[in-house]
Amino acid sequence: MPIYLTYILIWFFIFSSEEAGELNQTLLENEDESRTISEMGDLLYHAMVLLRVKGVRMEQVLEVLRKRFSQSGIEEKASRNKS
């Protein structure tokens, strides 16, 4: 793995962990909706940076989510075992 990818993964791990913790805090402390939206935006931003580095388009991720929302979790898991 190129060294720059190692640095990016470390960066993503640090920032996504921090942002996920802050998002959880907004839920646990019943903070207002705008704070929850802001923290989710931060988390998604860091995830989108990593997707860009890996050459993955957001549309590809959204397609996976569309498929997951159109079937039950049990059906989705069973479909992964077949591929």
Secondary structure, DSSP 8 states (H G I E B T S, - for coil): --HHHHHHHHHHHHHHHHHHHHHHHHHHTT--HHHHHHHHHHHHHHHHHHHHHHT--HHHHHHHHHHHHTS-HHHHHHHHHH-
